[in-house]
């Protein structure tokens, strides 16, 4: 007999989430719906740049960097009503309510194309960026393509949600399009999370996660990714204001000041580690592919 549901997840699923820090909602979207979502964002790409949020470049201007032709799309909910509706999809609310143990608020949306040949994203923790206080943020990672090791699927570190925010070092820019990387503590191991189109991975903001490059020749790894916080959240990084209720009302949070737990010395070390990568860091900075910490 199945366990009774607890606001969108079963009691067993809730227990596993509390142990591991993540939960996979299989088939939350149908494959047909996932394809429709994918087509919508591909249409935005075809229409060209959106100032301040999305700046795809012709491949002949990118030094063959596919991620500059298909960069991640930042906060489409701020300028595209369809994306906003997807971020506030009612099917998410019950799952988030259960996993957060409180009413969820939506803070961020992104779309990743991850075309063939694209670099991955070094291991990191989302809480490092959102800086939500108190508590953690929560990611909802919609797979719009089947994802596995071949096209740069995700890895997560079970149990890492129990860790504090770890200070990153410079990532290897040959393999990661983002600049920060955290080390996996002894006794913990990254595991792959293979997803079918329509699955949604929910994970705590302290969970260490990332992905390898897309080594396929013909498979995109499209995903729509949103971040949420609980209504008890009092402050967060300024970039994420306003957050949104699931009935579509904006809420402004107090701004979390300062550089987080790693401080200015940690940022200086990160900058030096990136500059040590020489030409790759210089070209990436010039082309807008990376931003060095200041």
C-alpha positions, 0 to 999 in steps of 0.5 A: 500500500502506498504511503499517504501523500504529504502536500504533493510527495509521499511520506517515504519521498519526504523521508528520502529528501530529508536524508539526501537533500533532493527529490525527483518528481518523475513525469511531472510534465508529460513528454508532449508538454516538455516538448512544448516548453522546449519549443517556446524557449527555442523560439525566444532564441530564434528571435534574438537578444533580450537586453540585459538578460539574453545575448546569443552571438553568431557562432563565427563570433564566439571562437567556437564556444557553443555556449555563447551561441546558446547562453543561459537565459536569465530570469525570463519570468521578468520579461516573458509571461509564458515563462512566468506562468511556468515558474508559478505552475500550480503543480510545483506549489504542493511539492515545494510546500512539502519540501520547504515545510512552508509556503513557497515564493518564486525567486528566479528562473533560467533556461539552459540550452546546453548544446552539443560540445558545451562546457559543463558547470563546476560543482557548486551550491545555490545558497552561495548565490541567493544568500537567503536568510534564514533557511535555504533556497530550493531548486526545481530543475525541469528536464526538457530533454532526456538527460544523462552523462552523454549530454551533460546530465546533472550530478548531485552529492547526497547528504551535502545539504547538511553542510554549511556554505563552502568557499569555492576556488577557481573552476577549470574554464576548459570544462566549466562555463562558471567560474566557481567550484567547491570540493566534495568533502571526504566521505561524500560522492557525487552521483548522476541523476538521469532524467527523462523529459518531463521529470523535475529534480527538486533539491536543497540550496546547500546540495553540491551539484554540477555537470560535465560537458555535453560530449554528444554530437547531436543532443541538446540538454535543455532545462528550465530551472527555478529557485524558490524560498519559503515565506519566512525568508527575511533577506536575500541577494539584491539580484533576486528581488522581487520574489513572487507568490504563486498567485502572482503577487510580487514581494520585496525582500530585505537585501542581504549585505556583504559577500557571504561567508567567504569574505573578500579574501576568498574572492581575491583568491578566486580571482587569482585562480582564474587569472592564472588560467591566462588566455582562456580567462582573458578571452572569456572576459572580453567576450562576456562569457565570464565575469571575474570577482571584484 
